[in-house]
Amino acid sequence: MSVTVPTRAPVVAADAAVAPRRASPLLGLGLVLSLVALLVVIVLSVSVGSRTIPLDRVWSLVLSPDGSDEAIIVQDLRIPRTLLGLLVGGALGLAGALMQALTRNPLADPGILGVNAGAAAMVVTGIAIFGYVEPTVQVWFAFLGAGLATVIVYGVASRGSSGATPVRLALAGIALTFALYAVVQGITTLKPQVFNQYRFWQVGSLSGHDASITAQVAPFIGIGIVLALLLARPLNTLALGDDLSRSLGANIARTRALGALSITLLCGAATAAAGPIAFIGLTVPHVARAIAGPDQRWVLPYSLVLAPTLLLGADVVGRVVTRPGELQVAIVTAVIGAPVFIAIVRRRRIAQL
């Protein structure tokens, strides 16, 4: 009596998951509309501020500055601020989508790898040792701390035969985060002068940064964006689970290592430049998956576009709600992002990663 072993069905199912159905033209149209929305927010970011300047005057100063006070506001404050918001928003959104895909945890955000805590600990240490630290130097302290934290988390999670699994990465990141924030609290408690300088960085804001800081972090964010987008197909394979991914020839360790490197570059540079900004990396990937489904080839580009739209929009709101003062963008994103995220969770089941 012959026995037929059904070996083809799992392979066919795996092939279908690795190679998602041809995308609907509506996804491309949606991405174009998202880009249009981003362009509108960019225009608002340059045009609107705590000081009212007529719209035609703003754009004449963009094209031909005349050295007036209004020209300084547009050229030296609003344009660099908008460019920084584009970079930071795109980096945080893409890092959040990457983090959730790597850990297969829909509630993960870039801070889960200890990036924010590492940046904060190094900033506080630098201030405590050297006294006042210029913002352009402070960026490098924060970036170094973010990088070291990710290396430590990945090194701890990689120990053992199972390697850096999603659960081990999350646990190592959470443990390091608690440890580093304990160090931050200890230093700022013992040295109040350190806290006075640190508190301005840790609020999270796009204001007060000139073009030199944007130029410092731009290469790191650019490399991180390219690397993240190149990982879209391997992340689709990784979503099948470790065993099936290996059977299909995927290099899981390489994908996770490159993903961790991309998160370090993206979130480390963004946090170094603007301070810790919450809810962008957590909320935006859910919106992207609600539009595009689980295919990372669409989730990552949507996250890259939608995140700076949200961040710059929140920054514009922060400029006008407390005129003539301003509200820091991290406060606005928390106020906007928390209800949006709760609504997403209540109205639909969290997308499978």
C-alpha positions as CSV (number, residue, x, y, z in Angstrom):
1,M,0.0,0.0,0.0
2,S,1.5,3.4,-1.0
3,V,1.3,6.4,1.2
4,T,1.2,9.9,-0.3
5,V,3.0,12.5,1.8
6,P,1.5,16.0,1.3
7,T,4.8,18.0,1.0
8,R,3.8,20.6,-1.5
9,A,1.0,22.4,0.4
10,P,3.2,24.2,3.0
11,V,5.7,25.2,0.3
12,V,2.9,26.7,-1.8
13,A,1.5,28.6,1.2
14,A,5.0,29.8,2.1
15,D,5.6,31.0,-1.5
16,A,2.3,32.9,-1.4
17,A,3.3,34.6,1.9
18,V,6.8,35.5,0.7
19,A,5.6,36.8,-2.6
20,P,2.4,38.8,-1.8
21,R,-0.2,39.4,-4.4
22,R,0.4,42.1,-6.9
23,A,-0.3,45.3,-5.2
24,S,-3.5,47.2,-6.1
25,P,-3.0,50.4,-8.1
26,L,-4.8,52.1,-5.2
27,L,-1.8,51.5,-3.0
28,G,0.4,53.5,-5.4
29,L,-2.3,56.2,-5.5
30,G,-2.5,56.3,-1.7
31,L,1.3,56.8,-1.5
32,V,1.0,59.7,-4.0
33,L,-1.7,61.3,-2.0
34,S,0.4,60.8,1.2
35,L,3.2,62.7,-0.5
36,V,0.8,65.5,-1.5
37,A,-0.3,65.7,2.2
38,L,3.4,65.8,3.2
39,L,4.0,68.7,0.7
40,V,1.1,70.6,2.2
41,V,2.4,70.2,5.7
42,I,5.9,71.3,4.6
43,V,4.4,74.5,3.1
44,L,2.5,75.1,6.4
45,S,5.7,74.5,8.4
46,V,7.5,77.2,6.5
47,S,4.6,79.6,6.4
48,V,3.1,79.4,9.9
49,G,4.8,80.3,13.2
50,S,4.4,82.0,16.5
51,R,5.0,85.3,14.6
52,T,2.6,86.1,11.8
53,I,4.1,86.8,8.4
54,P,2.0,87.2,5.3
55,L,2.1,84.2,3.0
56,D,3.3,86.1,0.0
57,R,6.0,87.7,2.1
58,V,7.2,84.3,3.4
59,W,7.7,82.8,0.0
60,S,9.4,85.9,-1.4
61,L,11.9,85.6,1.5
62,V,12.4,81.9,0.8
63,L,13.4,82.8,-2.8
64,S,15.2,86.0,-2.1
65,P,16.1,86.9,1.5
66,D,16.6,90.6,2.2
67,G,18.4,90.4,5.6
68,S,15.4,91.6,7.5
69,D,14.2,90.1,10.8
70,E,11.5,88.3,8.9
71,A,14.0,86.8,6.5
72,I,16.1,85.6,9.5
73,I,13.0,83.9,10.9
74,V,12.2,82.1,7.6
75,Q,15.7,81.3,6.5
76,D,17.4,80.5,9.8
77,L,14.6,79.2,11.9
78,R,11.6,77.8,9.9
79,I,13.4,76.2,7.0
80,P,16.0,74.3,9.1
81,R,13.3,73.3,11.5
82,T,11.2,71.9,8.6
83,L,14.1,70.0,7.2
84,L,14.9,68.6,10.6
85,G,11.3,67.5,11.1
86,L,11.4,65.7,7.7
87,L,14.5,63.8,8.7
88,V,13.5,63.0,12.3
89,G,9.9,62.1,11.4
90,G,10.9,59.8,8.5
91,A,13.6,58.2,10.7
92,L,11.2,57.5,13.6
93,G,8.4,56.2,11.5
94,L,10.7,53.9,9.5
95,A,12.5,52.7,12.7
96,G,9.2,51.9,14.3
97,A,7.9,49.9,11.4
98,L,11.2,48.0,11.3
99,M,11.2,47.4,15.0
100,Q,7.7,46.0,14.9
101,A,8.5,43.7,12.0
102,L,11.7,42.4,13.5
103,T,10.3,41.7,16.9
104,R,6.8,40.7,15.6
105,N,5.5,42.8,18.4
106,P,2.8,45.3,17.3
107,L,3.3,47.4,20.5
108,A,7.1,47.8,19.9
109,D,8.6,51.2,19.2
110,P,12.3,52.2,18.7
111,G,12.8,52.8,22.4
112,I,12.4,49.0,23.0
113,L,16.0,48.5,22.0
114,G,17.2,50.9,24.6
115,V,18.1,53.6,22.0
116,N,16.4,56.5,23.8
117,A,17.8,55.4,27.2
118,G,21.3,55.0,25.8
119,A,21.2,58.5,24.2
120,A,19.8,60.0,27.4
121,A,22.5,58.3,29.6
122,M,25.3,59.5,27.4
123,V,24.0,63.1,27.2
124,V,23.7,63.2,31.0
125,T,27.2,61.7,31.4
126,G,28.7,64.2,29.0
127,I,27.1,67.1,30.8
128,A,28.2,65.8,34.2
129,I,31.8,65.4,33.1
130,F,32.3,68.4,30.8
131,G,29.8,70.9,32.1
132,Y,27.9,72.8,29.5
133,V,27.8,70.9,26.2
134,E,27.1,72.7,22.9
135,P,24.1,71.2,21.0
136,T,26.4,70.3,18.1
137,V,28.6,68.3,20.5
138,Q,25.6,66.9,22.4
139,V,24.4,65.3,19.3
140,W,27.5,63.1,19.2
141,F,27.1,62.1,22.8
142,A,23.5,61.1,22.2
143,F,24.3,59.2,19.0
144,L,27.2,57.3,20.7
145,G,24.9,56.3,23.6
146,A,22.2,55.1,21.2
147,G,24.7,53.0,19.2
148,L,26.3,51.5,22.3
149,A,22.9,50.6,23.8
150,T,21.9,48.8,20.6
151,V,25.2,46.9,20.4
152,I,24.8,45.8,24.1
153,V,21.2,44.7,23.6
154,Y,21.9,42.7,20.4
155,G,25.0,41.2,22.0
156,V,23.1,40.0,25.1
157,A,20.1,38.7,23.0
158,S,22.4,36.8,20.7
159,R,24.0,34.7,23.4
160,G,22.9,31.1,23.3
161,S,22.0,28.7,20.6
162,S,18.6,30.3,19.7
163,G,20.3,33.6,18.8
164,A,18.6,37.1,18.9
165,T,15.0,36.1,18.9
166,P,12.3,38.8,19.0
167,V,11.5,37.9,22.7
168,R,15.2,38.0,23.7
169,L,15.7,41.3,21.9
170,A,12.7,42.9,23.7
171,L,13.6,41.6,27.1
172,A,17.3,42.7,26.8
173,G,16.2,46.1,25.6
174,I,13.7,46.6,28.4
175,A,16.2,45.5,31.0
176,L,18.9,47.9,29.7
177,T,16.4,50.8,29.5
178,F,15.5,50.5,33.2
179,A,19.2,50.3,34.1
180,L,20.2,53.3,32.1
181,Y,17.3,55.5,33.2
182,A,18.3,54.6,36.8
183,V,21.7,56.0,36.0
184,V,20.2,59.1,34.5
185,Q,18.0,59.7,37.5
186,G,20.9,59.2,39.9
187,I,23.1,61.7,38.1
188,T,20.4,64.4,37.7
189,T,19.4,64.0,41.4
190,L,23.0,64.4,42.6
191,K,23.8,67.2,40.2
192,P,20.9,69.7,39.7
193,Q,22.9,71.7,37.3
194,V,23.1,68.7,35.0
195,F,19.3,68.4,35.2
196,N,18.8,72.0,34.2
197,Q,20.6,71.4,30.9
198,Y,19.3,67.9,30.3
199,R,15.6,68.8,30.8
200,F,15.6,70.9,27.6
201,W,16.9,68.0,25.5
202,Q,14.7,65.3,27.0
203,V,11.5,67.2,26.3
204,G,11.8,66.5,22.5
205,S,11.6,69.5,20.2
206,L,12.4,70.7,16.7
207,S,13.0,74.3,17.8
208,G,16.3,75.7,18.7
209,H,18.4,73.7,16.2
210,D,20.3,75.2,13.4
211,A,21.2,73.8,10.0
212,S,24.5,72.4,11.3
213,I,22.7,69.8,13.4
214,T,20.6,68.7,10.5
215,A,23.7,68.3,8.4
216,Q,25.4,66.2,11.1
217,V,22.6,63.6,11.3
218,A,21.5,63.6,7.7
219,P,24.1,61.1,6.4
220,F,23.3,58.6,9.2
221,I,19.6,58.9,8.6
222,G,20.1,58.6,4.8
223,I,22.1,55.4,5.2
224,G,19.5,54.0,7.6
225,I,16.6,54.7,5.2
226,V,18.3,53.0,2.3
227,L,19.2,50.0,4.5
228,A,15.6,49.7,5.9
229,L,14.0,49.8,2.5
230,L,16.4,47.1,1.2
231,L,15.2,44.9,4.0
232,A,11.5,44.9,2.9
233,R,11.6,41.5,1.2
234,P,13.6,39.7,3.9
235,L,11.2,41.1,6.5
236,N,8.3,39.5,4.6
237,T,10.1,36.2,4.8
238,L,10.9,36.7,8.4
239,A,7.1,37.1,9.2
240,L,6.6,33.4,8.4
241,G,8.5,32.4,11.5
242,D,12.1,31.3,12.0
243,D,11.8,27.6,11.0
244,L,9.9,28.2,7.8
245,S,12.2,31.2,6.9
246,R,15.3,29.0,7.3
247,S,13.7,26.3,5.1
248,L,13.2,28.9,2.4
249,G,16.9,29.9,2.6
250,A,16.5,33.2,4.5
251,N,19.5,34.4,6.5
252,I,17.7,35.3,9.7
253,A,20.7,36.4,11.7
254,R,21.9,38.8,8.9
255,T,18.4,40.3,8.5
256,R,18.1,41.0,12.2
257,A,21.6,42.4,12.5
258,L,21.1,44.7,9.5
259,G,17.7,45.7,10.9
260,A,19.2,46.5,14.3
261,L,21.9,48.6,12.5
262,S,19.3,50.5,10.6
263,I,17.2,51.1,13.8
264,T,20.4,52.4,15.5
265,L,21.2,54.8,12.6
266,L,17.6,56.0,12.3
267,C,16.4,56.3,15.9
268,G,19.9,57.2,17.2
269,A,20.4,60.1,14.9
270,A,16.8,61.3,15.3
271,T,16.9,61.1,19.1
272,A,20.3,62.8,19.2
273,A,19.1,65.7,17.1
274,A,15.6,66.4,18.5
275,G,15.5,64.5,21.8
276,P,13.1,61.6,22.6
277,I,9.8,62.0,20.7
278,A,7.1,59.4,21.6
279,F,4.2,57.8,19.6
280,I,5.6,58.5,16.1
281,G,7.3,55.2,15.8
282,L,4.5,53.4,17.6
283,T,1.4,54.8,15.9
284,V,2.4,55.5,12.3
285,P,3.3,51.8,11.3
286,H,-0.2,50.8,12.4
287,V,-1.7,53.4,10.2
288,A,0.5,52.2,7.3
289,R,-0.5,48.6,7.8
290,A,-4.2,49.7,8.0
291,I,-3.7,51.2,4.5
292,A,-1.3,48.8,2.9
293,G,-1.7,45.5,4.7
294,P,1.2,43.4,6.0
295,D,3.5,43.7,3.0
296,Q,6.6,45.5,4.2
297,R,7.4,46.6,0.6
298,W,4.5,49.1,1.1
299,V,4.4,49.5,4.9
300,L,8.0,50.9,5.0
301,P,7.4,53.6,2.3
302,Y,4.1,54.6,3.8
303,S,5.7,54.9,7.3
304,L,8.5,56.9,5.7
305,V,6.0,59.4,4.3
306,L,3.3,59.5,7.0
307,A,5.6,59.9,10.0
308,P,7.1,63.3,9.0
309,T,3.6,64.4,8.0
310,L,2.4,63.8,11.5
311,L,5.5,65.2,13.1
312,L,5.5,68.5,11.1
313,G,1.7,68.8,11.5
314,A,2.1,68.5,15.3
315,D,5.0,71.0,15.2
316,V,2.8,73.5,13.4
317,V,0.0,73.0,16.0
318,G,2.5,73.5,18.8
319,R,3.5,76.9,17.3
320,V,0.0,78.4,17.1
321,V,-1.9,77.0,20.1
322,T,0.1,79.0,22.7
323,R,1.0,82.1,20.8
324,P,3.2,84.0,21.3
325,G,4.9,81.0,22.9
326,E,5.4,77.5,21.6
327,L,4.5,74.0,22.8
328,Q,7.2,71.4,22.2
329,V,6.4,68.9,19.5
330,A,6.9,65.8,21.7
331,I,4.0,67.1,23.9
332,V,1.8,67.6,20.9
333,T,2.6,64.1,19.4
334,A,1.7,62.5,22.8
335,V,-1.6,64.4,22.9
336,I,-2.4,63.5,19.3
337,G,-0.9,60.0,19.1
338,A,-2.3,58.5,22.3
339,P,-6.0,58.9,21.3
340,V,-5.3,57.8,17.7
341,F,-3.5,54.7,18.9
342,I,-6.3,53.8,21.3
343,A,-8.9,54.3,18.5
344,I,-6.9,52.0,16.2
345,V,-6.7,49.3,18.9
346,R,-10.4,49.5,19.8
347,R,-11.8,49.6,16.2
348,R,-9.8,46.8,14.6
349,R,-7.6,43.9,15.6
350,I,-4.0,44.8,15.6
351,A,-2.5,43.7,12.2
352,Q,-0.5,40.5,12.2
353,L,3.2,41.1,11.6
